[in-house]
Structures are given as structure tokens and as C-alpha cells.
Amino acid sequence: MTPSNPVVSQLRDALGPLKDREQVALRLLESSARHSFDPDTELDWDAPLVDGKWFWPPELLSLYGTPLWRTMSEEQRIELSRHEAASLASLGIWFELILMQLLVRHVYDKPATSAHVRYALTEIADECRHSKMFARLIERGSTPAYPVSPLHHNLARVLKTVSTTPGSFACTLLGEEILDYMQRLTFPDERVQPLVRGVTRIHVVEEARHVRYAREELRRQMAGCPRWEASLTRLSCGEAARVFSVAFVNPAVYTNVGLDRREAVAQVRASGHRREVMQAGAERLTGFLGDIGVLRGAGRRLWRSSGLLA
């Protein structure tokens, strides 16, 4: 086992002393060996979809509780859930492609035999399986894929190029923890299609390790990075939160279920329930980011403008 840098291992932040990087990675590798899944064999992709079941819990749908929602039939609401599930799966693929590239950048200069690098490669393998799983879910639901807008697609291209290491891990947590909150409510919900519940169960179990890895590394990076890098991390994370909140549901979803797109988008933006759901999803993350010094200054203002920070 490659020994950790003794200077790094003595770092502290507001949450206490940092754990040894190699020990964290070894525990995550052990967990991966016990609790990893192959969605191609774990899930029954040929089972028929169940009539009358949702593809996402209704309370987590973007239009839930709005005036438009009250005019929709039960069938149209379920159809909305089918398309929003496809939109979230499409967002997940986009996000995980970014994450995989950032992880490869992170370990490029690190010792290839270290447990830290081996776990990063294990996580990349997890994310490859997740992306294929999400793509297969979209196909099984017989909906279009819902890519993010060209603007957001190209903003992410810039992020992948210029992001510093702490910025990369902060953005990683942004994408992982909000979706994780929703999926933890989805997989035990018997109103939801069994296939969707199976997909979210696999993702929740495996993403728990990814969140632990990213949190530990972000703490280490923020405790040891120069002031300019910490400032840049706050700004990039705040901008990522703003983009993420806008890109969460592709507006084409509303057109494809027979709604007026402009009116639907306006009602989602005005919805107090939707704001509460998104802030609840981000609450655990924003508390953590606040503790380690990421939510400060202009970055905090960007988080507030995103609507994710209560």
C-alpha cells in the first residue's frame, strides 16, 4: 500500500481531522467488492411495464401541485412521469460522462498502484454501467432521449477543461446528491414501475460510495489548496448549481405530453412545492459545503439564484 503524505494526513477542517486517503479508498474498494451490480443481469428488462404505475413518484414531478397539474387527467400525469423519468435519465448520462472525464483527470498524475486510484477506476466502471442502464431505461420507456441544451452542453465542455480538482469534486456532489435524494424516495415506492425502482435501487447503493469518495477528497482539497483555487471553486460550484437547476427537466417533456411548454415552465418556476423539493434534495449537500467553506461570497449568491439554497 502506498503511504499517504504525512502532511496531508494531518490536515483538519471544520468537520475535524481528515481521514487517511488510502484507508478511505480501501474501505470503499471492499464495499464495491460486496455490493456492485450488473444491471444487464440484475434487472428484468423483458418484463412488461405495469399499467397504472408511475415512472417517478408524483410528488417529485416538476408540475405537481400547480394549476396545470390540477387540470391534467391521471393518465396524462403518469405520461408526464414517464417523460420526466427519461429526462432525468438523460441528465444522468450527461452528468456521468462529465464525471468520468474529471475522475480520469484527477488520477492522471497519481500513483497507479494506490488504492485511491484503484477506487477511482472502480467508480468509473460503476458510472459506465449506470450510463448504459439509464440509456436502456429510456429505450424501455419508449420515450425520446432528452439531451441538455447546446448551451449547457458546451458550458460543461468548458468546465471539463478548466475545472480545478476541488471544483470537480464539488460539482460531482452537486449532481450526485440531489438525484440521490429523489431516488431514495423512489425505490421503496410501490406506486412506481418495478423496473424504475430497480434502477434507482442500484444507483443509490453504488452512488453512496461515490459520494463518500468525493466528500473526503473535497474536504482534503479545500483544506490544502491555495486561496485562489478555493475562490474559483466557490464560483464554479455556484455556477454549476445554477445550470443544474435550469437543466433538471428538459422543457420538451411538456410539449410531448400535450402541454403548453411556455406555460408549464412558468408554473414550475413559480411553484413553491417544486422549490421545496429541490431545496430538500440539496439540503444535506449545502450544509456540508457550508461547513467546509465552499458556500461563501459570490458562490453563495449563485447558489441562492439557483433556487437550491433555502
C-alpha positions as CSV (number, residue, x, y, z in Angstrom):
1,M,0.0,0.0,0.0
2,T,1.3,3.4,-0.9
3,P,1.8,5.5,2.2
4,S,-0.2,8.7,2.5
5,N,1.6,12.1,2.6
6,P,2.0,12.7,6.3
7,V,1.4,16.5,5.8
8,V,-1.9,15.8,4.1
9,S,-3.0,13.3,6.7
10,Q,-2.6,15.9,9.4
11,L,-4.9,18.4,7.7
12,R,-8.1,19.5,9.6
13,D,-11.2,21.4,8.6
14,A,-14.3,22.5,10.4
15,L,-15.5,18.9,10.5
16,G,-12.4,17.6,12.2
17,P,-9.2,15.7,11.1
18,L,-9.1,14.3,7.6
19,K,-9.1,10.6,7.2
20,D,-6.2,8.8,5.6
21,R,-6.8,8.8,1.8
22,E,-5.6,5.3,1.3
23,Q,-7.7,3.9,4.2
24,V,-10.8,5.5,2.8
25,A,-10.2,4.1,-0.6
26,L,-9.5,0.6,0.8
27,R,-12.8,0.6,2.6
28,L,-14.6,1.7,-0.5
29,L,-13.0,-1.0,-2.6
30,E,-14.1,-3.6,0.0
31,S,-17.7,-2.2,-0.2
32,S,-17.5,-2.3,-4.0
33,A,-16.5,-5.9,-4.0
34,R,-19.5,-6.8,-1.8
35,H,-22.2,-4.5,-3.3
36,S,-21.8,-4.0,-7.0
37,F,-24.4,-4.9,-9.6
38,D,-24.6,-5.7,-13.3
39,P,-27.9,-4.0,-14.4
40,D,-28.0,-6.2,-17.6
41,T,-28.4,-9.3,-15.4
42,E,-29.8,-7.9,-12.2
43,L,-32.9,-6.3,-13.7
44,D,-35.7,-8.0,-15.7
45,W,-35.7,-5.8,-18.8
46,D,-38.2,-8.0,-20.7
47,A,-40.9,-7.8,-18.0
48,P,-43.9,-5.9,-19.2
49,L,-44.5,-2.4,-17.8
50,V,-47.4,-2.3,-15.3
51,D,-50.5,-0.4,-16.3
52,G,-51.4,2.4,-14.0
53,K,-48.0,2.6,-12.3
54,W,-45.9,5.8,-12.2
55,F,-42.4,6.2,-13.6
56,W,-41.5,8.7,-10.9
57,P,-43.3,9.5,-7.6
58,P,-45.9,12.1,-8.4
59,E,-44.8,14.4,-5.6
60,L,-41.4,14.6,-7.2
61,L,-42.7,15.7,-10.6
62,S,-42.0,19.2,-11.6
63,L,-45.6,20.2,-12.2
64,Y,-47.0,18.6,-9.0
65,G,-49.5,20.9,-7.2
66,T,-49.5,23.6,-10.0
67,P,-52.7,24.9,-11.7
68,L,-51.7,22.8,-14.8
69,W,-51.4,19.7,-12.6
70,R,-55.0,20.1,-11.4
71,T,-56.3,20.2,-15.0
72,M,-54.4,17.0,-16.0
73,S,-56.0,13.6,-16.1
74,E,-54.4,10.7,-14.2
75,E,-53.3,9.2,-17.5
76,Q,-51.6,12.5,-18.5
77,R,-49.9,12.8,-15.1
78,I,-48.5,9.2,-15.5
79,E,-47.4,10.1,-19.0
80,L,-45.6,13.1,-17.6
81,S,-43.9,10.9,-15.1
82,R,-42.7,8.6,-18.0
83,H,-41.1,11.5,-19.9
84,E,-39.7,13.2,-16.8
85,A,-38.0,9.9,-15.8
86,A,-36.5,9.8,-19.3
87,S,-35.4,13.4,-18.9
88,L,-33.7,12.6,-15.6
89,A,-32.0,9.5,-17.0
90,S,-30.7,11.6,-19.9
91,L,-29.4,14.2,-17.5
92,G,-27.8,11.4,-15.5
93,I,-25.9,10.1,-18.6
94,W,-24.7,13.6,-19.5
95,F,-23.5,14.2,-15.9
96,E,-21.8,10.9,-15.5
97,L,-19.9,11.4,-18.8
98,I,-18.6,14.6,-17.3
99,L,-17.8,12.9,-14.0
100,M,-15.8,10.1,-15.7
101,Q,-13.7,12.6,-17.5
102,L,-13.0,14.6,-14.4
103,L,-12.0,11.4,-12.4
104,V,-9.6,10.4,-15.2
105,R,-8.0,13.9,-15.0
106,H,-7.8,13.6,-11.2
107,V,-5.9,10.4,-11.1
108,Y,-3.7,11.0,-14.2
109,D,-0.7,12.1,-12.2
110,K,-1.3,9.9,-9.2
111,P,0.4,6.6,-8.3
112,A,-1.3,3.9,-10.4
113,T,-1.0,1.3,-7.7
114,S,-2.5,3.3,-5.0
115,A,-5.9,2.3,-3.5
116,H,-7.1,5.9,-4.2
117,V,-6.5,5.5,-7.9
118,R,-7.9,1.9,-7.9
119,Y,-11.1,3.1,-6.3
120,A,-11.4,6.0,-8.9
121,L,-11.1,3.4,-11.7
122,T,-13.7,1.3,-9.9
123,E,-16.0,4.3,-9.7
124,I,-15.5,5.0,-13.4
125,A,-16.6,1.4,-14.1
126,D,-19.7,1.9,-12.0
127,E,-20.6,5.1,-13.9
128,C,-20.1,3.3,-17.2
129,R,-22.7,0.7,-16.1
130,H,-25.0,3.4,-14.8
131,S,-24.9,5.3,-18.1
132,K,-25.8,2.2,-20.0
133,M,-28.5,1.4,-17.5
134,F,-30.1,4.8,-17.9
135,A,-29.9,4.6,-21.7
136,R,-31.6,1.2,-21.6
137,L,-34.3,2.6,-19.3
138,I,-35.1,5.4,-21.7
139,E,-35.4,2.9,-24.5
140,R,-37.6,0.6,-22.5
141,G,-39.9,3.5,-21.6
142,S,-40.4,4.2,-25.4
143,T,-39.6,7.9,-25.0
144,P,-37.1,10.2,-26.7
145,A,-33.8,10.9,-25.0
146,Y,-33.7,14.4,-23.6
147,P,-30.3,15.9,-24.0
148,V,-29.4,19.2,-22.3
149,S,-29.4,22.4,-24.4
150,P,-26.4,23.1,-26.7
151,L,-25.5,26.0,-24.3
152,H,-25.3,23.8,-21.3
153,H,-23.6,21.0,-23.3
154,N,-20.8,23.4,-24.3
155,L,-20.6,25.1,-20.8
156,A,-19.8,21.6,-19.5
157,R,-17.1,21.2,-22.1
158,V,-15.5,24.4,-20.7
159,L,-15.9,23.1,-17.2
160,K,-14.2,19.8,-18.0
161,T,-11.3,21.7,-19.5
162,V,-10.7,24.4,-16.8
163,S,-12.0,22.9,-13.6
164,T,-9.6,22.6,-10.7
165,T,-9.6,19.4,-8.6
166,P,-11.8,20.8,-5.7
167,G,-14.1,22.3,-8.3
168,S,-14.5,18.9,-10.0
169,F,-15.4,17.2,-6.7
170,A,-17.8,20.0,-5.7
171,C,-19.7,19.7,-9.0
172,T,-19.7,15.9,-8.7
173,L,-21.5,16.1,-5.4
174,L,-24.0,18.6,-6.8
175,G,-25.1,16.1,-9.4
176,E,-25.0,13.0,-7.2
177,E,-26.7,14.2,-4.0
178,I,-29.8,15.8,-5.4
179,L,-30.6,12.9,-7.6
180,D,-29.8,10.5,-4.8
181,Y,-32.3,12.2,-2.6
182,M,-35.1,11.7,-5.1
183,Q,-34.0,8.1,-5.9
184,R,-34.1,7.2,-2.2
185,L,-37.7,8.2,-2.2
186,T,-38.4,6.3,-5.4
187,F,-37.0,2.8,-5.0
188,P,-39.2,1.8,-2.0
189,D,-42.3,3.4,-3.5
190,E,-44.7,0.7,-4.6
191,R,-46.7,3.1,-6.8
192,V,-43.7,3.2,-9.2
193,Q,-42.8,0.8,-12.0
194,P,-40.7,-2.1,-10.8
195,L,-38.1,-1.5,-13.4
196,V,-37.6,2.1,-12.3
197,R,-37.4,1.0,-8.7
198,G,-34.8,-1.5,-9.6
199,V,-32.7,1.1,-11.5
200,T,-32.9,3.6,-8.6
201,R,-32.0,0.9,-6.0
202,I,-28.8,0.0,-7.9
203,H,-27.9,3.6,-8.3
204,V,-28.5,4.5,-4.7
205,V,-26.4,1.7,-3.4
206,E,-23.4,2.4,-5.6
207,E,-23.6,6.2,-5.5
208,A,-23.3,6.1,-1.7
209,R,-19.7,5.1,-2.2
210,H,-19.1,7.8,-4.9
211,V,-20.5,10.4,-2.5
212,R,-18.2,9.3,0.3
213,Y,-15.1,9.4,-2.0
214,A,-16.0,12.9,-3.4
215,R,-16.7,14.3,0.1
216,E,-13.5,13.1,1.6
217,E,-11.5,14.3,-1.4
218,L,-13.2,17.7,-1.5
219,R,-12.5,18.2,2.2
220,R,-8.8,17.4,1.6
221,Q,-8.6,19.7,-1.4
222,M,-10.3,22.7,0.3
223,A,-8.2,22.3,3.4
224,G,-4.9,22.3,1.4
225,C,-5.5,24.4,-1.7
226,P,-4.3,28.0,-2.3
227,R,-6.7,30.8,-1.7
228,W,-7.2,31.5,-5.4
229,E,-8.3,27.9,-6.0
230,A,-10.7,27.9,-3.2
231,S,-12.3,31.1,-4.6
232,L,-12.5,29.6,-8.1
233,T,-14.1,26.5,-6.6
234,R,-16.8,28.6,-4.9
235,L,-17.6,30.4,-8.2
236,S,-17.6,27.3,-10.4
237,C,-19.7,25.3,-7.9
238,G,-22.2,28.2,-7.7
239,E,-22.5,28.4,-11.5
240,A,-22.8,24.7,-11.8
241,A,-25.7,24.8,-9.3
242,R,-27.4,27.5,-11.4
243,V,-27.0,25.5,-14.6
244,F,-28.1,22.2,-12.9
245,S,-31.3,23.7,-11.6
246,V,-32.3,25.0,-15.0
247,A,-31.3,21.8,-16.9
248,F,-33.0,19.4,-14.4
249,V,-36.1,18.8,-16.6
250,N,-35.9,19.3,-20.4
251,P,-38.9,21.6,-21.4
252,A,-39.6,19.4,-24.4
253,V,-41.1,17.0,-21.9
254,Y,-44.1,19.3,-21.5
255,T,-44.7,19.5,-25.3
256,N,-44.5,15.8,-25.7
257,V,-47.3,15.2,-23.1
258,G,-49.5,17.8,-24.8
259,L,-49.0,20.8,-22.6
260,D,-48.1,24.4,-23.4
261,R,-44.3,24.4,-22.9
262,R,-44.0,28.1,-22.0
263,E,-46.9,28.0,-19.5
264,A,-45.6,24.8,-17.9
265,V,-42.1,26.2,-17.5
266,A,-43.5,29.4,-15.9
267,Q,-45.6,27.4,-13.5
268,V,-42.7,25.2,-12.5
269,R,-40.6,28.3,-11.7
270,A,-43.4,29.7,-9.6
271,S,-44.2,26.5,-7.7
272,G,-43.4,26.7,-4.0
273,H,-43.7,22.9,-3.8
274,R,-41.1,22.4,-6.5
275,R,-38.8,24.8,-4.8
276,E,-39.2,22.9,-1.5
277,V,-38.4,19.5,-3.2
278,M,-35.3,20.9,-4.9
279,Q,-34.1,22.6,-1.7
280,A,-34.8,19.4,0.3
281,G,-32.7,17.5,-2.2
282,A,-29.8,19.9,-1.8
283,E,-30.1,20.5,1.9
284,R,-27.6,17.8,3.1
285,L,-25.1,18.9,0.4
286,T,-25.4,22.7,1.1
287,G,-24.9,22.0,4.8
288,F,-21.7,20.1,4.0
289,L,-20.5,22.7,1.5
290,G,-21.1,25.5,4.1
291,D,-19.2,23.6,6.7
292,I,-16.1,23.2,4.6
293,G,-16.1,26.8,3.2
294,V,-17.5,26.4,-0.3
295,L,-20.6,28.4,0.2
296,R,-19.2,31.9,0.5
297,G,-19.2,35.2,-1.3
298,A,-20.3,35.3,-4.9
299,G,-20.5,31.5,-5.0
300,R,-23.2,31.6,-2.3
301,R,-25.1,34.2,-4.2
302,L,-25.1,32.0,-7.3
303,W,-26.4,29.1,-5.2
304,R,-29.2,31.4,-3.9
305,S,-30.1,32.4,-7.5
306,S,-30.3,28.7,-8.5
307,G,-33.2,28.2,-6.0
308,L,-31.4,25.3,-4.4
309,L,-30.2,27.0,-1.3
310,A,-33.0,27.6,1.2
